[in-house]
Amino acid sequence: MEDRKTDDLFDVAVIGGGVVGCAVLRELSRYRLRPVLLEKCFDLGEGVSKGNSGVIHAGFNVRTGSLKARANIAGLKAIYDLAAGLHVPYRKTGKLVVAPDEEGRRHLEELKAQGDRNGTPGLEIVNAEAIRKFEPAVRGKWALYSPWTGIISPYEFTIALAESARRNGAEVRLGRNVTAAESKPDRFVLSTSSGPVSARWVINCAGLWADEVAGMAGSADFRVYPYKGEYLILDKAAGDILRMPIYPVPPRDESSLGIHLTPTMEGPVLLGPSGEYVDDKNDARSTRPVMDMLKAEAFRMVPALGRFPVIHAYTGLRPKIDGPGETGGPADFVVAESDRRPRWVNFGGIESPGLTAAPALAEMVVEIIGTKEALSSKDGFEPGLPDLPRFARLDDGARAARAAADPDWGEMVCRCEHVTRAEVRTAVRNPFGANSLDAIKRRTRCGMGRCQGGFCTPRIVEILQAEGLKPEDITKRGGLSRLVFGRIKP
Ligand SMILES: Cc1cc2nc3c(=O)[nH]c(=O)nc-3n(C[C@H](O)[C@H](O)[C@H](O)COP(=O)(O)OP(=O)(O)OC[C@H]3O[C@@H](n4cnc5c(N)ncnc54)[C@H](O)[C@@H]3O)c2cc1C
């Protein structure tokens, strides 16, 4: 798609297609505005929003009175209904924070008191017997039980927010790296990798790069320090013995929530994350010593998980705005219009619980714009999305009926996750034209199972060709990540 001319003015340009930017775009699409989202990657959710635990936090880990606490609780109250309406997989699982001893119990009492003050519903301290009833495989003497905690697919949520925004008139432009911003009296002119984009308001939701993007407008009031978290993924059979996230008592310095175990919607269990400041915002390396440490810590709380194979490793980088060695605990979220550049709003330090808080953070943008101009709601805003059927979730009768009507529903592309050709075809035809292997993986789960794409990759390549892509244009994640470079035989 070609960019419009520079004199074609958007009301709002959102920089960054993570969960926050997509939630902001969707919120803006409720109003009589012309919003556009610019994302430098070739799909949505390629940043912090794909490398996290996918936990819907209940708000007891965050300091009372902070924006983190307010946005966490408001996000918690909104996210389950929102996910249901968008047909994003989620489960209100509950969660246990497990202590091995009396000192740990004292810390749990403090967390409970903080949660009660913040408005977290239903927190309870439970004993070893109750822990065993909730989760027979978990070892611990005391636990804080949080009934409102849940799990969600973070990238499916991010994509669904963007699809919902688009359905309501917002524009999404992928592969648009914003490289500079010029401030004019009535607008900002953003230079992007595919030409300029003008907008009256700019919302900087650039995650790890939010400091650099803020700097483009001369409004860099914070610096982002990447804080790496490595994860391991256990085979989906592990999901049979763990229903809810299991956390240790968090470290006193509140730098992280500790190495936890998190079930996912489809069964695989996540171990992690670690916590370490790194210099490089692109550092996605998994390392042997951390992998060994993750297993040791996690299996101490749930020894029975030790028998399941690790199928994959990944990392996430927290966009911290408190640097190494700084005291006083983690910094609060920054969501503010720049003093120096009116109509330029920065989001800074959106680390955990940013996924949970995203719907509430998005509403803050509307409030900020609303202080300067009257916003009127659009008629006919559609809050939901159609429910796309998934073969893996259908019963045998529904599967047979679909396969009879369309043979693509009878052709298995991913044997680990039970994904059919029909679902891959729908994913390839997504409204944003994201058609890399990773884009299809995030929309279908192809390649997320035990064989990690060994079986499905050649089949997806064949489907992409059938959909009109040349082999040399097929990529892992867009850009230069090509799978093939040419024929080796005539
Ligand atoms: C290890 C870890 C575990 C976490 N666990 C949880 C959890 O369980 N629950 C929870 O609630 N939260 C969790 N979080 C926090 C949550 O993941 C983040 O708060 C959230 O994903 C941040 O989203 P975002 O949209 O701000 O950033 P991102 O997802 O990083 O999005 C920013 C986007 O901006 C784009 N961008 C950057 N620069 C430019 C530019 N110049 N031009 C165009 N585009 C640009 C990037 O490509 C990126 O896609 C966790 C985070 C980490 C790292």
The ligand as an ORCA input file, in Angstrom:
! r2SCAN-3c Opt
* xyz 0 1
  C       9.945    -11.160     30.363
  C       8.650    -10.406     30.403
  C       7.518    -10.961     31.018
  C       6.332    -10.251     31.079
  N       5.213    -10.860     31.592
  C       4.048    -10.171     31.627
  C       2.878    -10.802     32.098
  O       2.861    -11.998     32.387
  N       1.745    -10.053     32.201
  C       1.719     -8.734     31.872
  O       0.681     -8.107     32.052
  N       2.811     -8.126     31.348
  C       3.962     -8.823     31.203
  N       5.066     -8.242     30.668
  C       4.972     -6.865     30.197
  C       4.363     -6.772     28.809
  O       4.843     -7.770     27.959
  C       4.712     -5.395     28.234
  O       4.370     -4.410     29.174
  C       3.977     -5.097     26.950
  O       4.093     -6.157     26.031
  C       4.539     -3.829     26.343
  O       3.889     -3.594     25.130
  P       4.269     -2.349     24.246
  O       3.254     -2.274     23.185
  O       4.497     -1.171     25.124
  O       5.726     -2.695     23.668
  P       6.132     -3.607     22.426
  O       5.351     -4.845     22.354
  O       7.618     -3.745     22.467
  O       5.721     -2.734     21.174
  C       6.499     -1.642     20.725
  C       6.532     -1.698     19.221
  O       7.111     -0.516     18.722
  C       7.793     -0.838     17.541
  N       8.734      0.251     17.269
  C       9.817      0.600     17.995
  N      10.437      1.643     17.425
  C       9.729      1.979     16.323
  C       9.879      2.959     15.318
  N      10.902      3.823     15.340
  N       8.985      2.998     14.293
  C       7.951      2.123     14.249
  N       7.775      1.154     15.178
  C       8.646      1.082     16.207
  C       8.462     -2.156     17.886
  O       8.828     -2.877     16.731
  C       7.381     -2.846     18.698
  O       6.583     -3.696     17.914
  C       6.258     -8.946     30.559
  C       7.378     -8.395     29.901
  C       8.552     -9.137     29.797
  C       9.710     -8.587     29.043
*
